[in-house]
């Protein structure tokens, strides 16, 4: 009888323990599901936020363009317009036209980032370049901005000098930047595209010694070996 009672007690304890374990297990799974749901929601909201910022930047650009034109036509209609020579003229190849629109640093950056996002590299490169040249001392010109400017300029397929200028500044001023290694990669490629083989070799040699086991080196090594072959030849 005693053995039977002990058996019942042990069975009850084991059952209770298993019930608790199952309950905890279910609770953990529910928490994981909730966390995953929130993470997905956060990513979706971040994407929507980026898209809204791009739309705002685009609308801001168009509003400034219309405002500038309205002011110009209003000054002519009032009879107090300046002489034609004193009125800033629109330049077809200048997508910024700073003298006409008088962009703030924030607007230049917003449009540069938006156009880079949509792969409109020429427009992006021009807005970035205007920002960096005109407001070089402004705190808004960070390592992230220099990196974006360098990539946009390179991707135009012709602004390699701009890319080299911006990326060289990043490498010199921000040696601990999270964009440093990427900047080295794009800087070397910009030098290569301009035929600056000695600069390219110097940049890549340093890269090779420090980051030989990286994906960036795998990309650069093809160009590196090609130029070494030509130099030896």
FENGI-V897697 format. One record per backbone hydrogen bond with DSSP energy under -1.0 kcal/mol. CO is the residue of the C=O (numbers start at 1). NH is the residue of the N-H. Records with the same first field share a line. If there is no record, write none. Layout:
# FENGI-V897697
CO: NH  NH
This chain:
# FENGI-V897697
1: 5
2: 6
3: 7
4: 8
5: 9
6: 10
7: 11
8: 12
9: 13
10: 14
11: 15
12: 16
13: 17
14: 18
15: 19
16: 20
17: 21
18: 22
19: 23
20: 24
21: 25
22: 26
23: 27
24: 28
25: 29
26: 30
27: 31
28: 32
29: 33
30: 34
31: 35
32: 36
33: 37
34: 38
35: 39
36: 40
37: 41
38: 42
39: 43
40: 44
41: 45
42: 46
43: 47
44: 48
45: 49
46: 50
47: 51
48: 52
49: 53
50: 54
51: 55
52: 56
53: 57
54: 58
55: 59
56: 60
57: 61
58: 62
59: 63
60: 64
61: 65
62: 66
63: 67
64: 68
65: 69
66: 70
67: 71
68: 72
69: 73
70: 74
71: 75
72: 76
73: 77
74: 78
76: 79
83: 86
97: 100  101
98: 102
104: 108
105: 109
106: 110
107: 111
108: 112
109: 113
110: 114
111: 115
112: 116
113: 117
114: 118
115: 120
116: 119
119: 121
120: 124
121: 125
122: 126
123: 127
124: 128
125: 129
126: 130
127: 131
128: 132
129: 133
130: 134
131: 135
135: 138
138: 141
140: 142
142: 146
143: 147
144: 148
145: 149
146: 150
147: 151
148: 152
149: 153
150: 154
151: 155
154: 157
159: 163
160: 164
161: 165
162: 166
163: 167
164: 168
165: 169
166: 170
167: 171
168: 172
169: 173
170: 174
174: 177
177: 180
179: 183
180: 184
181: 185
182: 186
183: 187
184: 188
185: 189
186: 190
187: 191
188: 192
189: 193
190: 194
191: 196
192: 195
195: 197
196: 200
197: 201
198: 202
199: 203
200: 204
201: 205
202: 206
203: 207
204: 208
205: 209
206: 210
207: 211
211: 214
214: 218
215: 219
216: 220
217: 221
220: 224
221: 225
222: 226
223: 227
224: 228
225: 229
226: 230
227: 231
228: 232
229: 233
